[in-house]
């Protein structure tokens, strides 16, 4: 899924639209036969995706589960009290429990008690529409930042950066935090180069991967699923991908998809890179000026939430019906 900002005639501000794409579309003609639909939310950040369902959150408004393929949503009720520190959640993730066949949301939040700040972790089960408390991660997360989630082999992963002070200028012992949605137990994975700057965990070559940078080098490391050892898959130059927050691998041709300022498709063998063209204004009636691609999010097509929640199909500003097999 790609989210765009577009400008309609007579409008005083931009409207967010989203398009759904198959993996092979992005290298050439990405918008042929693709639907452009008005994005039905404002200010909600995307926590993660699982089985075609996205989890969105906005502090003070709550949590929404949304299937962009069929445009249905479920509002999550009775969420636990958030932190007095601006509602910071460490970590925050969304996954599917294959044992009980249910979606789960996990959040760890800081809470003020008589003993000071403590961590409390809660898990939401969609079928029960209820939260319950579980044991929090054993490592200190009272002053940390976490990456976007990565769902690999059914387990959630985040890169956790711990800080010695609240100024967040002294990163200490970063690592990967993992959460098994079935056992509801946290575990940790050490990074291949803890001294390097590591922002995100992703999936490359069918394995858990991280992109780590130091000076002018950016290396993509992959973790062997059997031996649990790390090896370098690709060596890149950091300045070529400055500002990159996410890295994905296109299943159609193994190209890498970067999301710095815009969207870049990169072939690691030929070292060729190309920018995904923006949504054409001519494909939407009433669009004036330029359009801007905001972010990408991988998601599979599914019928999840079909018999639940409510429709959020705006029924307007849609063009060209299509079927997307892998949403970016």
Secondary structure by P-SEA (a helix, b strand, c coil): cbbbbbbcccccbbbbbbbbbccccccccccccbbbbcccccccccccccccbbbbbbccbbbbbbbcccbbbbbbcccccccccccccccccccccccccbbbbbbbbbbbccccbbbbbbbbbcccccccccccccccccccccccccccccbbbbbbbbbcccccccccbbbbbbbcccccbbbbbbcccccccccccccccccbbbbbbcccbbbbbbbcccccbbbbcbbbbccccccccbbbbcccccbbbbbcccbbbbcccccccccccccccccccccccbbbbcbbbbbbbccccccccccccccccccbbbbbcccc
